[in-house]
Amino acid sequence: MARDTRDMTTTMMRAVSQDRLGGPDVLRVVELERPVPGPGEVLIRVRAAGLNPTDWVHRQAPGFLAKLPLVLGWDVSGVVEAVGLGVVLHEVGDEVFGMLPYPGGHGSCAEYVTAPARALVRKPAGLDHVEAGAVPLAALTAYQALVDTAAVQAGQRVLIHAAAGGVGHFAVQIARSLGASVIGTASAPKHDMLRQLGADELIDYRDQDFEQAVSDVDVVIDAIGGDYTTRSLRALRPGGVLVSLALGNTAPMAEEVARLGVRHRLMLVEADQTGMLAVGALVRAGELRPVIQAAFPLEDAAKAHEIGETNRVAGKLVLTV
């Protein structure tokens, strides 16, 4: 098969950019200078970039990122096109996937992006690039919440809110792989999917208050925040832990936590080679797989954002390059 020679004839690339904050309509495909990898970095020819709620949050509000114009995207799967000084982990031609450093390392919604070499690992052969591009940020968030933060053990009961979402559907699978009993909140049409992923018990949040349906759980993973924080604390057993992921919508609850004898941890995902290696091992073992609702070309990034911010996506949305 003939190789696409675009990269050999131009130093430019296409990227989804915005020069102002706002709705999906601010996104447009532009031509930008292709980045050059610095010491310890690699240049990735992007094949797919997963989208996450943080993308639409930062598209419309400054968040952690104040500089415009802006190319969003933290998930990436692609091929190493060039390596910077001192890189020994990857070589040109390697298929890799990973999460760019969060929050400042964004830019994967483009034909090329640079990344620290150690933010990336080899793509599992069992995943194509679209599948691999859906994994990193959401799966790392779930892994760091369950393993690094909550230290989930076999036999424990884990309640996962928004279980059918990007982070949630990975958390169901990772908790299951740890030997935990998994309870998920999700709308009824998504229950069959979650049972297939390993959920033991499911609660339709539209018909039932979860804190009335379940109690004495060891761990709660919450990507929603708001009143879910106080309600989740009441579902924990003494000594249990609530891991909050929606930092912009979650208030610390020190007095309530102390009164109930539980723990509350607010967690922000980090680029993590060890975590990515663990995620890749779970994929290879058949214990973790992404659910992809839809994939879109770069030109349809605005449409993907419109769908994503309805908060009704099952699994992940992905941009293909």
C-alpha positions in Angstrom: 0.0 0.0 0.0 1.4 3.4 -0.9 2.2 5.7 2.0 0.4 9.0 2.3 3.1 11.5 1.3 1.5 14.6 2.8 3.9 14.5 5.8 6.9 14.6 3.4 5.7 17.5 1.3 4.5 20.0 3.8 5.2 21.2 7.3 1.6 22.1 7.9 -1.2 20.0 9.4 -5.0 20.2 9.9 -6.3 20.7 13.4 -9.7 21.5 15.1 -9.1 24.9 16.6 -11.1 27.7 18.2 -10.2 31.4 18.7 -13.0 32.2 21.1 -14.9 30.4 23.8 -18.4 29.3 23.2 -20.7 26.6 21.7 -19.7 23.8 19.3 -19.9 26.4 16.4 -16.6 28.0 17.5 -14.8 24.8 16.4 -13.3 24.9 12.9 -10.6 23.0 11.0 -7.6 25.1 10.3 -4.0 24.7 8.9 -1.3 25.0 11.5 2.4 24.5 11.7 3.2 20.9 12.5 4.9 20.7 15.9 8.4 19.4 16.4 9.3 17.0 19.2 11.7 18.4 21.9 14.0 16.4 24.1 12.2 13.5 25.6 9.2 13.9 23.3 7.8 12.1 20.3 5.8 13.4 17.4 2.6 11.3 16.8 0.8 11.0 13.6 -2.7 11.0 15.1 -5.1 8.2 13.9 -7.8 8.8 16.5 -8.5 11.2 19.4 -11.1 10.3 22.0 -13.4 13.0 23.3 -14.2 13.6 26.9 -16.5 15.9 28.9 -13.4 18.1 29.7 -13.3 18.9 26.0 -16.7 20.6 25.9 -16.1 22.2 29.3 -12.9 23.8 28.1 -14.4 24.7 24.8 -16.9 27.1 26.4 -15.1 28.2 29.6 -11.5 29.0 30.5 -11.2 26.1 33.0 -7.6 25.2 33.4 -6.7 26.7 30.0 -6.7 30.4 29.4 -4.8 30.8 26.1 -6.5 31.1 22.7 -6.4 30.0 20.0 -6.9 26.5 21.4 -6.6 22.9 20.0 -8.3 20.6 22.4 -7.9 16.8 22.9 -6.0 14.7 25.4 -6.7 11.2 24.2 -4.5 10.0 21.3 -3.8 6.8 19.4 -1.4 6.9 16.4 2.0 6.2 15.0 5.3 7.7 16.1 6.5 9.9 13.2 9.7 11.3 14.9 11.5 11.1 18.2 13.2 13.9 20.1 16.6 13.9 21.7 17.1 11.1 24.3 14.0 9.1 23.6 14.6 5.4 24.0 11.1 3.9 24.7 9.7 4.5 21.2 10.9 4.4 17.6 9.5 5.8 14.4 6.7 3.5 13.2 5.6 2.3 16.6 1.9 2.3 17.2 1.2 4.0 20.6 -1.7 5.3 22.7 -1.9 7.4 25.8 -3.1 10.5 27.5 -1.4 13.9 26.9 -0.4 15.6 30.2 -3.5 17.0 31.8 -4.5 19.8 31.6 -1.7 21.6 29.8 -0.7 19.0 27.2 -3.8 19.2 25.0 -3.8 19.2 21.3 -4.6 15.7 20.0 -7.6 16.9 17.8 -5.2 17.3 14.9 -3.2 15.4 12.4 0.0 15.6 14.5 0.7 16.2 18.2 3.8 16.0 20.4 3.8 14.2 23.7 6.3 13.2 26.4 7.5 9.7 25.4 6.7 8.3 28.8 3.0 9.4 28.6 2.6 6.7 25.8 2.7 3.0 25.6 2.4 0.4 22.8 -1.1 0.1 21.5 -2.5 -3.4 22.1 -2.8 -5.4 18.9 -6.3 -6.3 19.7 -7.5 -2.7 19.4 -7.7 -0.7 16.3 -6.8 3.0 16.5 -10.4 4.2 16.9 -10.9 1.8 19.9 -7.5 2.7 21.4 -8.1 6.4 21.0 -11.3 6.0 23.1 -9.4 4.5 26.1 -6.7 6.7 27.8 -8.2 9.6 29.7 -11.4 7.8 30.8 -9.7 4.5 31.6 -6.9 6.2 33.4 -9.4 8.2 35.5 -11.2 5.0 36.4 -8.0 3.1 37.2 -6.5 5.9 39.3 -9.8 6.3 41.2 -10.3 2.6 41.9 -6.7 1.4 42.4 -4.5 4.4 43.4 -7.1 6.4 45.4 -9.7 3.9 46.8 -7.4 0.8 46.8 -10.4 -1.4 45.9 -10.0 -5.0 47.2 -11.7 -8.2 46.1 -15.1 -8.7 47.8 -15.8 -5.0 48.3 -18.9 -3.3 47.0 -18.3 -0.4 44.6 -21.0 2.0 43.5 -20.3 3.7 40.2 -22.4 6.8 39.1 -23.0 7.5 35.4 -21.9 3.9 34.9 -22.6 3.9 31.2 -20.5 7.1 30.5 -16.9 7.3 29.4 -15.3 6.9 32.8 -18.1 4.9 34.2 -18.1 2.0 31.7 -14.4 1.6 32.2 -14.8 1.8 36.0 -17.3 -1.1 35.9 -14.9 -3.3 34.1 -11.8 -2.4 36.2 -13.7 -2.8 39.5 -14.9 -6.2 38.2 -11.3 -7.2 37.3 -10.3 -6.4 40.9 -12.9 -8.8 42.3 -15.4 -6.2 43.5 -19.1 -6.4 43.4 -20.3 -3.6 41.1 -23.4 -1.5 41.4 -24.1 1.1 38.8 -26.5 4.0 38.3 -27.7 4.5 34.7 -30.9 4.9 32.7 -32.7 1.6 32.1 -31.9 1.5 28.3 -28.2 1.2 29.2 -28.6 -1.6 31.7 -28.1 -4.5 29.2 -24.8 -3.0 28.1 -23.6 -2.6 31.7 -24.6 -6.2 32.6 -22.5 -7.4 29.6 -19.5 -5.3 31.0 -19.9 -7.0 34.4 -22.2 -4.9 36.6 -23.9 -7.0 39.3 -26.7 -4.6 40.2 -28.1 -1.6 38.4 -30.2 1.3 39.5 -32.3 3.5 37.2 -31.6 6.9 38.7 -34.7 8.3 37.0 -37.1 6.1 38.9 -35.3 5.5 42.2 -33.1 7.4 44.6 -29.9 5.4 44.7 -29.3 6.0 48.4 -32.5 4.3 49.2 -31.7 1.3 47.0 -28.2 0.7 48.3 -26.2 1.2 51.5 -23.0 0.1 53.2 -20.9 0.2 50.1 -17.1 0.4 50.4 -16.4 2.8 47.5 -18.3 5.3 45.5 -17.0 6.6 42.2 -18.8 9.9 41.3 -18.4 11.8 38.0 -21.5 13.9 38.6 -21.1 15.9 41.8 -23.7 18.3 43.0 -26.2 16.7 45.4 -24.7 13.3 44.5 -21.9 14.1 46.8 -24.0 14.3 50.0 -26.2 11.5 48.9 -23.3 9.2 48.1 -21.7 9.9 51.5 -24.8 8.4 53.1 -24.6 5.3 51.0 -21.1 4.5 52.4 -20.3 2.2 55.2 -18.2 3.7 58.1 -14.6 3.8 56.8 -15.7 3.8 53.1 -14.5 6.3 50.6 -16.1 8.6 48.0 -13.9 9.5 45.1 -15.3 12.7 43.4 -14.2 13.3 39.8 -16.4 16.3 38.8 -14.2 18.8 40.6 -16.0 21.9 39.2 -19.3 20.6 40.6 -18.2 19.1 43.9 -17.8 20.9 47.3 -15.5 19.5 50.0 -17.7 18.0 52.8 -15.3 17.9 55.7 -17.8 18.2 58.5 -20.2 15.6 57.0 -17.4 13.3 56.3 -16.1 13.5 59.9 -19.6 13.0 61.2 -20.2 9.8 59.1 -16.7 8.4 59.7 -16.0 8.1 55.9 -13.4 9.6 53.5 -13.9 12.0 50.6 -11.2 12.3 48.0 -11.3 14.8 45.1 -9.2 13.4 42.2 -7.8 14.9 39.0 -6.5 12.4 36.4 -2.8 12.5 35.6 -0.8 11.3 32.7 0.7 8.0 34.0 2.8 5.5 32.2 2.4 2.9 34.9 -1.4 3.3 34.8 -1.4 3.1 31.0 0.6 -0.1 31.1 -1.9 -1.6 33.5 -4.8 -0.5 31.3 -3.1 -2.1 28.3 -2.6 -5.3 30.2 -6.3 -5.4 31.1 -7.1 -4.9 27.4 -4.8 -7.7 26.4 -6.3 -10.0 29.0 -9.8 -9.4 27.7 -10.9 -7.7 30.9 -11.3 -4.2 29.4 -12.8 -2.9 26.2 -14.1 0.4 25.1 -17.7 1.0 24.1 -17.9 3.5 21.2 -21.1 5.2 20.4 -19.9 7.0 17.3 -16.8 8.1 15.5 -16.5 11.3 13.5 -13.9 12.9 11.1 -12.2 16.0 12.2 -14.5 18.1 10.1 -17.5 16.9 12.2 -15.9 17.8 15.5 -18.7 20.3 16.3 -21.3 17.6 15.7 -19.5 15.3 18.1 -19.4 18.0 20.8 -23.1 18.7 20.4 -23.8 15.0 21.0 -21.3 14.7 23.8 -22.6 17.6 25.9 -26.1 16.1 26.0 -24.6 13.8 28.7 -26.5 10.8 27.1 -23.6 9.1 25.4 -23.1 5.4 26.1 -19.3 4.9 26.2 -17.2 7.2 24.1 -17.1 9.5 21.1 -14.0 9.6 18.9 -12.5 11.8 16.2 -10.8 10.0 13.4 -7.9 11.4 11.4 
